[in-house]
């Protein structure tokens, strides 16, 4: 079947950054966006409990929507559970979201790179293995932000954000060493690109902000067969694990062309 949807999964609205890019690349595909808002924020969970929660949730999601592919549009979930998902559902393709350490190491001129992520992604061995593999010649600072994902949620719902709060969260990314400055910040949470303009405004100097959304969407596209015709007959939908969405979130989803069933 070529009309099976692409499932996009995140804890909240961050995965919309990936959906936006996927729509550009795959305009004839149908999408189901799943916001696990009942479990937001993932960083507050103990790892074993979160792993079990996501595995059990996907058993229900795959049965309900029969997607062609699932995109885990969340660094925290991907670095924790992507291998377990592939093991539990071996016949189903999953695309994960991991910190863009390799492209950052390839692009940096100063050798000073920061990875801005949730505390869960920062402490994950998966992240450190990426740095050991791809960025041995760089100085990589891992910066765990407790508040940026929540600030992004507020911004997308309400249209404004406390810029001083953004400044405080990103400040540890910027370091000077031997006359060199941080020149790349990896946005290792899909929520963060929604705040990148505020980050640019409050940053102490210009840097290259790496948003992985397009690369994730391209990877998903590469794993799918060409679609025959268009699936415009059925709408793209947004599903909330809480079973409800407030007015601001409903309006946001509609703005992204998503219907809440």
Backbone as numpy.savetxt, mean C-alpha at the origin, in Angstrom:
# Nx Ny Nz CAx CAy CAz Cx Cy Cz
-12.46 -17.85 -17.26 -13.30 -16.65 -17.26 -12.42 -15.40 -17.26
-12.75 -14.44 -18.09 -11.97 -13.21 -18.15 -12.64 -12.07 -17.41
-13.87 -12.29 -16.92 -14.57 -11.20 -16.25 -14.44 -11.28 -14.73
-13.62 -12.19 -14.24 -13.39 -12.26 -12.80 -12.64 -11.01 -12.36
-13.01 -10.44 -11.22 -12.45 -9.15 -10.83 -11.03 -9.27 -10.30
-10.39 -8.12 -10.19 -9.14 -7.97 -9.47 -9.50 -7.50 -8.06
-9.03 -8.21 -7.06 -9.32 -7.84 -5.68 -8.16 -7.02 -5.13
-8.47 -5.84 -4.62 -7.49 -4.96 -3.98 -7.78 -4.93 -2.48
-6.76 -5.24 -1.70 -6.96 -5.37 -0.25 -6.05 -4.42 0.51
-6.63 -3.70 1.48 -5.85 -2.84 2.37 -6.61 -2.71 3.69
-5.94 -2.13 4.67 -6.59 -1.91 5.96 -7.56 -0.74 5.92
-7.38 0.15 4.96 -8.23 1.34 4.87 -8.25 1.88 3.45
-7.98 3.18 3.30 -8.07 3.81 1.98 -6.74 3.83 1.23
-5.66 3.38 1.86 -4.35 3.48 1.22 -4.26 2.75 -0.10
-4.92 1.60 -0.21 -4.87 0.84 -1.43 -5.48 1.53 -2.63
-6.22 2.60 -2.38 -6.76 3.38 -3.51 -5.65 3.97 -4.36
-4.46 4.19 -3.79 -3.34 4.68 -4.61 -2.95 3.64 -5.64
-3.03 2.37 -5.28 -2.72 1.29 -6.22 -3.86 1.10 -7.20
-5.08 1.17 -6.71 -6.25 1.05 -7.59 -6.21 2.11 -8.69
-5.84 3.32 -8.33 -5.77 4.42 -9.29 -4.83 4.07 -10.44
-3.67 3.53 -10.13 -2.70 3.17 -11.16 -3.17 1.95 -11.95
-3.77 0.99 -11.26 -4.25 -0.22 -11.94 -5.34 0.11 -12.95
-6.18 1.06 -12.61 -7.25 1.45 -13.54 -6.67 2.05 -14.82
-5.59 2.82 -14.69 -4.95 3.42 -15.86 -4.41 2.32 -16.78
-3.76 1.33 -16.18 -3.14 0.27 -16.95 -4.14 -0.76 -17.46
-5.21 -0.97 -16.71 -6.19 -2.03 -17.04 -7.61 -1.47 -17.02
-7.91 -0.57 -17.93 -9.22 0.11 -17.89 -10.40 -0.82 -18.14
-10.17 -1.98 -18.74 -11.27 -2.89 -19.05 -11.50 -3.93 -17.96
-10.73 -3.85 -16.88 -10.89 -4.82 -15.79 -11.91 -4.33 -14.76
-12.46 -5.28 -14.05 -13.38 -4.98 -12.96 -12.63 -5.15 -11.64
-12.93 -4.29 -10.66 -12.21 -4.28 -9.40 -13.15 -4.42 -8.21
-12.69 -5.15 -7.22 -13.33 -5.20 -5.91 -12.31 -4.68 -4.91
-12.66 -3.59 -4.26 -11.76 -2.99 -3.27 -12.23 -3.39 -1.89
-11.36 -4.04 -1.12 -11.71 -4.50 0.22 -10.91 -3.69 1.24
-11.62 -2.94 2.06 -11.00 -2.19 3.15 -11.28 -2.92 4.46
-10.23 -3.44 5.06 -10.40 -4.17 6.33 -10.42 -3.16 7.48
-11.41 -2.27 7.40 -11.48 -1.18 8.38 -11.80 -1.68 9.78
-12.42 -2.85 9.89 -12.69 -3.41 11.21 -11.40 -3.73 11.96
-10.32 -3.92 11.21 -9.04 -4.29 11.81 -8.03 -3.15 11.79
-8.41 -1.97 11.27 -7.48 -0.83 11.17 -7.20 -0.26 12.55
-5.90 0.06 12.86 -4.72 -0.12 12.01 -4.06 -1.48 12.25
-3.52 -2.06 11.20 -2.86 -3.36 11.32 -1.69 -3.33 12.30
-1.04 -2.18 12.39 0.13 -2.07 13.25 -0.16 -2.27 14.73
-1.43 -2.18 15.11 -1.79 -2.34 16.51 -1.96 -3.80 16.91
-1.92 -4.71 15.92 -2.14 -6.13 16.18 -0.83 -6.82 16.55
-0.95 -7.89 17.32 0.16 -8.83 17.47 0.27 -9.64 16.18
1.49 -9.94 15.77 1.70 -10.57 14.46 0.94 -11.89 14.28
1.00 -12.83 15.22 0.28 -14.10 14.99 -1.22 -13.90 14.82
-1.79 -13.00 15.61 -3.23 -12.75 15.51 -3.59 -12.11 14.18
-2.77 -11.16 13.71 -3.05 -10.50 12.43 -2.90 -11.49 11.28
-1.89 -12.35 11.35 -1.70 -13.35 10.30 -2.93 -14.26 10.20
-3.38 -14.75 11.33 -4.56 -15.62 11.35 -5.79 -14.89 10.85
-5.95 -13.64 11.27 -7.10 -12.85 10.84 -7.14 -12.70 9.32
-6.01 -12.34 8.72 -5.99 -12.10 7.27 -6.19 -13.41 6.50
-5.59 -14.49 6.95 -5.78 -15.77 6.27 -7.24 -16.20 6.32
-7.87 -16.07 7.46 -9.28 -16.46 7.57 -10.17 -15.54 6.75
-9.85 -14.25 6.73 -10.62 -13.30 5.94 -10.53 -13.63 4.46
-9.33 -13.97 3.99 -9.18 -14.27 2.56 -9.88 -15.56 2.15
-10.02 -16.48 3.07 -10.80 -17.68 2.75 -12.23 -17.28 2.37
-12.76 -16.31 3.09 -14.13 -15.84 2.80 -14.17 -14.98 1.54
-13.17 -14.11 1.38 -13.16 -13.21 0.22 -13.01 -13.97 -1.10
-12.13 -14.94 -1.13 -11.92 -15.70 -2.36 -13.17 -16.50 -2.71
-13.84 -17.01 -1.69 -15.07 -17.76 -1.94 -16.19 -16.83 -2.43
-16.25 -15.63 -1.88 -17.33 -14.71 -2.22 -17.16 -14.08 -3.60
-15.93 -13.67 -3.94 -15.73 -12.87 -5.15 -15.03 -13.62 -6.28
-14.41 -14.76 -5.99 -13.69 -15.54 -7.00 -12.83 -14.65 -7.90
-11.94 -13.86 -7.30 -11.13 -12.94 -8.12 -10.11 -13.67 -8.99
-9.72 -13.01 -10.08 -8.67 -13.56 -10.95 -7.31 -13.44 -10.28
-7.15 -12.41 -9.45 -5.89 -12.16 -8.76 -6.19 -11.28 -7.55
-5.37 -11.39 -6.52 -5.53 -10.52 -5.36 -4.27 -9.71 -5.15
-4.45 -8.40 -4.98 -3.34 -7.49 -4.73 -3.39 -7.07 -3.27
-2.34 -7.40 -2.53 -2.26 -6.99 -1.14 -1.61 -5.60 -1.14
-2.46 -4.58 -1.21 -1.99 -3.20 -1.39 -1.64 -2.57 -0.05
-0.83 -3.29 0.71 -0.48 -2.88 2.07 0.85 -3.51 2.43
1.84 -2.67 2.75 3.16 -3.19 3.10 3.12 -4.02 4.37
2.41 -3.55 5.39 2.37 -4.27 6.66 1.83 -5.68 6.48
0.71 -5.81 5.77 0.13 -7.13 5.54 1.02 -7.98 4.64
1.58 -7.39 3.59 2.38 -8.15 2.65 3.63 -8.74 3.30
4.35 -7.89 4.04 5.59 -8.38 4.63 5.33 -9.43 5.71
4.13 -9.44 6.26 3.80 -10.41 7.30 3.23 -11.70 6.74
2.32 -11.60 5.75 1.47 -12.75 5.46 1.46 -13.20 4.00
2.19 -12.53 3.11 2.10 -12.89 1.69 2.54 -14.33 1.44
3.59 -14.80 2.11 4.03 -16.18 1.91 2.99 -17.16 2.44
2.38 -16.83 3.57 1.37 -17.71 4.15 0.12 -17.77 3.26
-0.23 -16.65 2.64 -1.38 -16.64 1.71 -1.10 -17.55 0.52
0.08 -17.45 -0.04 0.42 -18.27 -1.21 0.45 -19.75 -0.85
0.87 -20.04 0.38 0.91 -21.44 0.83 -0.49 -21.98 1.07
-1.35 -21.17 1.65 -2.70 -21.64 1.98 -3.60 -21.71 0.75
-3.39 -20.80 -0.21 -4.22 -20.77 -1.42 -3.32 -20.91 -2.65
-2.74 -22.09 -2.86 -1.69 -22.25 -3.89 -2.17 -22.05 -5.32
-3.45 -22.17 -5.57 -3.93 -22.00 -6.94 -4.28 -20.56 -7.29
-4.12 -19.65 -6.34 -4.54 -18.27 -6.57 -3.33 -17.34 -6.57
-3.21 -16.46 -7.58 -2.07 -15.54 -7.60 -2.26 -14.35 -6.68
-1.21 -14.04 -5.92 -1.18 -12.87 -5.04 -0.03 -11.96 -5.46
-0.30 -10.66 -5.45 0.73 -9.65 -5.66 0.88 -8.88 -4.36
2.09 -8.84 -3.84 2.34 -8.14 -2.59 2.89 -6.75 -2.81
3.02 -6.04 -1.72 3.57 -4.69 -1.72 4.72 -4.66 -0.72
5.92 -4.51 -1.21 7.08 -4.48 -0.32 7.83 -3.18 -0.52
8.58 -2.74 0.48 9.32 -1.47 0.35 10.23 -1.46 -0.88
10.21 -0.34 -1.61 10.94 -0.21 -2.88 12.42 0.09 -2.62
13.07 -0.84 -1.94 14.47 -0.65 -1.56 15.39 -0.74 -2.78
15.12 -1.68 -3.67 15.99 -1.86 -4.83 16.03 -0.62 -5.72
14.88 -0.09 -6.18 14.95 1.12 -7.00 15.55 2.31 -6.27
15.34 2.39 -4.97 15.94 3.48 -4.20 17.46 3.38 -4.22
17.98 2.18 -4.02 19.43 1.98 -4.03 20.02 2.27 -5.41
19.25 1.99 -6.45 19.74 2.24 -7.81 19.74 3.73 -8.15
18.84 4.50 -7.55 18.69 5.91 -7.91 19.49 6.87 -7.05
19.79 6.50 -5.81 20.40 7.45 -4.90 21.78 7.89 -5.38
22.06 9.15 -5.21 23.39 9.69 -5.53 24.20 9.92 -4.27
23.52 10.24 -3.18 24.23 10.50 -1.93 24.52 9.23 -1.15
23.78 8.16 -1.46 23.93 6.92 -0.71 23.13 6.91 0.57
22.36 7.99 0.81 21.54 8.09 2.03 20.06 7.95 1.65
19.47 6.85 2.08 18.09 6.51 1.74 17.32 6.29 3.03
16.10 6.78 3.08 15.22 6.49 4.21 14.01 5.71 3.72
13.59 4.75 4.53 12.38 3.98 4.27 11.35 4.39 5.31
10.31 5.09 4.86 9.24 5.58 5.73 8.10 4.57 5.71
7.81 4.00 6.87 6.88 2.88 6.92 6.13 2.88 8.23
5.23 1.93 8.37 4.59 1.70 9.66 5.57 0.97 10.57
5.39 1.04 11.88 6.29 0.30 12.77 6.33 -1.19 12.48
5.19 -1.76 12.04 5.16 -3.18 11.72 6.07 -3.54 10.57
6.07 -2.72 9.52 6.95 -2.97 8.37 8.41 -2.76 8.75
8.68 -1.76 9.57 10.06 -1.47 9.98 10.67 -2.64 10.76
9.89 -3.24 11.64 10.46 -4.30 12.48 10.49 -5.66 11.79
9.90 -5.77 10.63 9.82 -7.07 9.96 11.18 -7.48 9.40
11.54 -8.74 9.60 12.79 -9.26 9.04 12.79 -9.18 7.52
11.62 -9.30 6.92 11.46 -9.21 5.47 12.08 -7.91 4.96
11.82 -6.82 5.67 12.34 -5.51 5.25 13.86 -5.47 5.36
14.39 -6.00 6.44 15.84 -6.02 6.61 16.53 -6.90 5.57
15.87 -7.98 5.19 16.43 -8.84 4.15 16.51 -8.11 2.81
15.49 -7.29 2.51 15.53 -6.49 1.27 16.73 -5.55 1.28
16.98 -4.93 2.41 18.10 -3.99 2.51 19.43 -4.73 2.35
19.55 -5.89 3.00 20.78 -6.67 2.89 21.03 -7.13 1.46
19.96 -7.43 0.74 20.10 -7.95 -0.62 20.38 -6.86 -1.64
19.71 -5.72 -1.50 19.73 -4.73 -2.58 20.45 -3.42 -2.24
20.70 -3.15 -0.98 21.19 -1.82 -0.62 22.42 -1.88 0.31
23.27 -2.85 0.07 24.44 -3.00 0.94 25.38 -1.80 0.88
25.40 -1.12 -0.25 26.32 0.01 -0.41 25.71 1.34 0.03
24.48 1.29 0.54 23.79 2.51 0.97 23.66 2.52 2.50
23.47 3.73 3.01 23.05 3.86 4.40 21.54 4.03 4.38
20.83 3.01 4.87 19.37 3.01 4.84 18.85 3.21 6.25
18.09 4.27 6.42 17.45 4.52 7.72 16.00 4.06 7.65
15.62 3.21 8.58 14.24 2.78 8.70 13.51 3.70 9.67
12.44 4.32 9.20 11.68 5.27 10.01 10.26 4.74 10.17
9.92 4.36 11.40 8.59 3.85 11.67 7.67 4.97 12.16
6.61 5.21 11.43 5.66 6.26 11.79 4.41 5.66 12.41
4.09 6.11 13.60 2.87 5.64 14.26 1.62 6.30 13.72
1.76 7.49 13.14 0.58 8.33 12.90 0.28 8.66 11.44
1.23 8.45 10.52 1.01 8.93 9.15 -0.17 8.25 8.46
-0.33 6.95 8.64 -1.46 6.27 7.99 -2.78 6.86 8.46
-2.87 7.11 9.77 -4.08 7.72 10.29 -4.29 9.13 9.78
-3.19 9.89 9.65 -3.28 11.25 9.11 -3.77 11.21 7.66
-3.29 10.21 6.90 -3.74 10.07 5.50 -5.23 9.75 5.45
-5.68 8.89 6.35 -7.12 8.57 6.40 -7.94 9.84 6.67
-7.47 10.63 7.62 -8.17 11.88 7.95 -8.19 12.82 6.74
-7.04 12.93 6.08 -6.93 13.83 4.94 -7.88 13.42 3.81
-7.94 12.12 3.53 -8.79 11.66 2.45 -10.27 11.78 2.80
-10.60 11.69 4.07 -11.99 11.81 4.49 -12.44 13.27 4.58
-11.55 14.12 5.12 -11.96 15.47 5.50 -11.34 16.57 4.65
-10.31 16.24 3.87 -9.75 17.22 2.95 -8.71 18.13 3.55
-8.33 17.92 4.81 -7.26 18.73 5.39 -6.47 17.87 6.37
-5.25 18.33 6.69 -4.39 17.58 7.60 -3.50 18.58 8.34
-3.10 18.23 9.53 -2.22 19.06 10.34 -0.79 18.95 9.78
-0.32 20.01 9.13 0.99 19.95 8.49 2.13 19.82 9.50
1.95 20.38 10.68 2.97 20.22 11.71 3.10 18.76 12.12
1.98 18.07 12.16 2.01 16.65 12.50 2.73 15.86 11.41
2.48 16.19 10.15 3.19 15.54 9.04 4.68 15.81 9.14
5.04 17.06 9.38 6.45 17.44 9.50 7.16 16.62 10.58
6.50 16.47 11.72 7.10 15.72 12.83 7.30 14.25 12.48
6.37 13.68 11.72 6.47 12.26 11.38 7.59 11.99 10.37
7.82 12.91 9.44 8.82 12.66 8.40 10.20 13.17 8.78
10.31 13.98 9.83 11.59 14.60 10.19 12.74 13.60 10.35
12.53 12.42 10.96 13.65 11.49 11.13 14.20 10.93 9.81
13.47 11.12 8.70 13.95 10.62 7.40 15.14 11.42 6.88
15.32 12.63 7.37 16.28 13.55 6.77 17.55 13.62 7.61
18.63 13.11 7.04 19.90 13.09 7.77 21.01 13.67 6.89
22.02 14.21 7.56 23.23 14.70 6.91 24.40 13.85 7.40
25.27 13.50 6.48 26.40 12.63 6.83 27.54 12.88 5.85
28.69 13.29 6.39 29.88 13.53 5.57 29.60 14.46 4.41
28.83 15.50 4.69 28.53 16.48 3.65 27.44 16.07 2.68
26.86 14.90 2.87 25.79 14.41 2.00 24.45 14.48 2.75
23.38 14.52 1.95 22.03 14.59 2.52 21.19 13.41 1.99
20.23 13.00 2.78 19.22 12.05 2.28 18.64 12.59 0.98
18.63 11.75 -0.05 18.06 12.22 -1.33 16.88 11.38 -1.81
16.58 10.27 -1.13 15.43 9.44 -1.50 14.71 8.98 -0.25
13.39 9.10 -0.28 12.55 8.54 0.78 11.58 7.55 0.12
11.64 6.32 0.57 10.74 5.28 0.08 9.44 5.35 0.87
8.34 5.50 0.18 7.03 5.52 0.82 6.56 4.08 0.96
6.84 3.47 2.10 6.60 2.04 2.30 5.27 1.78 3.01
4.29 2.56 2.65 2.90 2.35 3.08 2.03 2.97 2.00
1.04 2.24 1.51 0.24 2.75 0.40 -0.61 3.95 0.78
-0.78 4.21 2.07 -1.47 5.42 2.49 -0.65 6.69 2.21
0.66 6.59 2.27 1.50 7.78 2.31 1.47 8.63 1.04
1.34 8.05 -0.17 1.30 8.93 -1.35 0.19 9.97 -1.32
-0.89 9.72 -0.58 -1.94 10.72 -0.48 -1.45 11.98 0.23
-0.39 11.86 1.01 0.15 13.00 1.75 1.43 13.55 1.14
1.83 13.05 -0.03 3.16 13.41 -0.52 3.31 14.90 -0.80
2.25 15.56 -1.21 2.36 17.01 -1.43 2.61 17.75 -0.12
1.99 17.29 0.96 2.25 17.88 2.27 3.66 17.55 2.74
4.11 16.36 2.40 5.48 15.98 2.76 6.49 16.88 2.04
6.26 17.11 0.76 7.16 17.99 0.00 7.20 19.38 0.62
6.02 19.85 1.04 5.92 21.20 1.58 6.64 21.33 2.91
6.61 20.29 3.73 7.16 20.37 5.08 8.56 19.78 5.19
9.08 19.19 4.12 10.42 18.60 4.16 11.50 19.69 4.27
12.61 19.40 4.95 13.67 20.41 5.08 14.45 20.65 3.79
14.44 19.67 2.87 15.05 19.86 1.54 14.39 18.90 0.56
14.52 19.15 -0.73 13.87 18.28 -1.72 14.50 16.89 -1.75
13.65 15.88 -1.89 14.09 14.51 -2.08 13.20 13.86 -3.14
13.62 12.68 -3.59 12.81 11.88 -4.50 11.95 10.95 -3.64
10.64 11.10 -3.73 9.72 10.24 -2.97 9.31 9.08 -3.87
9.61 7.86 -3.48 9.31 6.70 -4.32 7.97 6.09 -3.91
7.03 6.15 -4.83 5.68 5.60 -4.66 5.62 4.29 -5.47
5.38 3.15 -4.83 5.43 1.88 -5.56 4.15 1.52 -6.30
3.13 2.38 -6.28 1.81 1.99 -6.78 1.84 1.51 -8.23
2.52 2.24 -9.11 2.53 1.84 -10.52 3.22 0.50 -10.70
4.32 0.28 -9.99 5.03 -0.99 -10.11 4.16 -2.16 -9.65
3.38 -1.95 -8.60 2.49 -3.00 -8.11 1.43 -3.31 -9.17
0.85 -2.26 -9.74 -0.18 -2.44 -10.76 0.39 -3.15 -11.99
1.60 -2.80 -12.39 2.23 -3.45 -13.55 2.48 -4.94 -13.27
2.88 -5.24 -12.06 3.11 -6.64 -11.71 1.81 -7.43 -11.79
0.73 -6.87 -11.29 -0.56 -7.55 -11.38 -0.96 -7.76 -12.83
-0.80 -6.74 -13.65 -1.15 -6.85 -15.06 -0.35 -7.95 -15.76
0.92 -8.08 -15.38 1.78 -9.07 -16.04 1.35 -10.50 -15.74
0.61 -10.71 -14.66 0.20 -12.05 -14.28 -1.18 -12.43 -14.81
-1.84 -11.50 -15.49 -3.18 -11.74 -15.99 -3.20 -11.94 -17.50
-4.05 -12.83 -17.99 -4.22 -12.94 -19.44 -4.95 -11.73 -19.98
-4.80 -11.45 -21.28 -5.53 -10.31 -21.86 -7.04 -10.51 -21.68
-7.72 -9.40 -21.43 -9.17 -9.47 -21.26 -9.84 -9.42 -22.62
-10.92 -10.18 -22.75 -11.69 -10.18 -24.00 -12.88 -9.25 -23.83
-12.80 -8.10 -24.45 -13.88 -7.14 -24.33 -13.81 -6.38 -23.03
-14.91 -5.75 -22.68 -14.98 -4.91 -21.49 -15.95 -5.49 -20.48
-15.68 -5.24 -19.19 -16.58 -5.70 -18.13 -17.38 -4.52 -17.57
-17.69 -3.55 -18.41 -18.36 -2.34 -17.93 -19.78 -2.59 -17.46
-20.31 -3.80 -17.72 -21.66 -4.08 -17.30 -21.81 -4.16 -15.80
-20.76 -4.57 -15.10 -20.81 -4.68 -13.65 -19.94 -3.60 -13.03
-20.41 -2.98 -11.96 -19.65 -1.88 -11.37 -18.49 -2.38 -10.52
-17.49 -1.54 -10.36 -16.45 -1.77 -9.36 -17.05 -1.48 -8.00
-16.72 -2.31 -7.02 -17.35 -2.15 -5.72 -16.31 -2.00 -4.61
-16.74 -1.42 -3.52 -15.93 -1.31 -2.31 -16.64 -2.05 -1.19
-15.89 -2.87 -0.47 -16.43 -3.67 0.62 -15.69 -3.30 1.90
-16.43 -3.08 2.98 -15.85 -2.74 4.27 -16.11 -3.88 5.25
-15.02 -4.36 5.89 -15.20 -5.49 6.80 -15.98 -5.11 8.04
-16.08 -3.82 8.34 -16.91 -3.38 9.46 -18.39 -3.47 9.12
-18.68 -3.60 7.83 -20.07 -3.66 7.39 -20.71 -2.31 7.19
-19.93 -1.25 7.39 -20.52 0.09 7.24 -19.43 1.07 6.83
-19.85 2.15 6.21 -18.94 3.24 5.85 -19.65 4.55 6.13
-18.93 5.48 6.77 -19.57 6.75 7.06 -19.71 7.59 5.79
-20.35 8.72 5.91 -20.65 9.54 4.72 -19.39 9.97 3.99
-18.37 10.38 4.75 -17.15 10.87 4.11 -16.46 9.77 3.32
-16.41 8.57 3.88 -15.76 7.46 3.19 -16.61 7.02 1.98
-17.91 7.01 2.15 -18.79 6.66 1.03 -18.59 7.63 -0.14
-18.49 8.91 0.18 -18.27 9.91 -0.87 -16.90 9.73 -1.52
-15.89 9.39 -0.70 -14.55 9.14 -1.24 -14.57 7.97 -2.21
-15.22 6.89 -1.81 -15.27 5.71 -2.68 -16.00 6.01 -3.98
-17.08 6.78 -3.89 -17.79 7.16 -5.10 -16.91 8.00 -6.01
-16.07 8.85 -5.40 -15.14 9.65 -6.18 -14.13 8.81 -6.93
-13.84 7.63 -6.42 -12.94 6.69 -7.09 -13.73 5.70 -7.97
-14.99 5.99 -8.19 -15.79 5.14 -9.09 -16.17 3.81 -8.49
-16.26 3.74 -7.17 -16.59 2.48 -6.49 -17.99 2.56 -5.90
-18.76 1.52 -6.11 -20.09 1.42 -5.55 -20.03 0.59 -4.27
-20.75 1.01 -3.23 -20.82 0.25 -2.00 -22.11 -0.55 -2.02
-22.00 -1.87 -2.12 -23.22 -2.69 -2.24 -24.02 -2.71 -0.94
